[in-house]
Amino acid sequence: MLILDNNTRWNSTFNMMLRFFEMLQAFEALVRSEKQLESITFQEE
């Protein structure tokens, strides 16, 4: 489950980003499999 950012919890943004990167492969697979999401890409900057 994704973690949402929360103003009242210290470190919630960091935890949210960690969870996103843990789930990145699943997100990429979803984007590849759904035609409606073709415009979404994940790129390192």
N, C-alpha and C positions, 0 to 999 in steps of 0.2 A: 504494500500500500504506500502511496506517496505521502510525504510529510509536507504539510503546508507551513508557509512562513507565518510567524505569530509575533506581534510586537511585544507581548508581555513575557515571552520566554527567551532568555539569553541563549544564543547559539542556534536558534531555530533556522536561520537562513543557511548556516553551515550544514546542519543536519539535512535540510531539504536538498541541498546540492549533492551531498554524499549519496543520498538515496537515488537521486536522478542518475548519477553516474553508475550506480550499482545496477540500475534497470535500463541503461542505455541500449544494450543489445536488443532487449524486448521492444523498446520504442522504435528502433530502426527497423526491426522485422515488421512491426505493425504498419509503419509508414510505407514500406515496400509492398505490402500486401493489399493496401487500401488505395484505390485510384483517387479518391477524394483528397487524400493527404499527400499526393505527389509533389506539391509545391513546398512541403516542409523538408528541410534538410538539417542535418547536424554536422557542423564543421568546426574544426579547431581553428582558432585565430591566433 
